[in-house]
């Protein structure tokens, strides 16, 4: 259901109907958060989309908040990927992602 809401948000975004798009993305974020958790990748993707709509509406502070909230999901996805690479016996790929994470943390 949350994925369908995101698709409706995309549809309205394509028609420059930002108000309706925002409504659908907000519902999608809420449903993903309730079912998968706030830090889930799907929730993060919906927050990115919502942030994009808010950006187009020139609601910069709200857009920033949504985009920042999506970052936690991205960090978790990268951590999951590192774990997956270790299980798949691909230490070079796991090490590369960890190095990228460390470099990004130093920039903060």
Secondary structure, DSSP 8 states (H G I E B T S, - for coil): -HHHHHHHHHHHHHTT-HHHHHHHHHHHHHHHHHHH-TTSHHHHHHHHHHHHHHHHTT-HHHHHHHHHHHHHHHHHHHHHHHHHHHHTT-HHHHHHHHHHHHHHHHH-
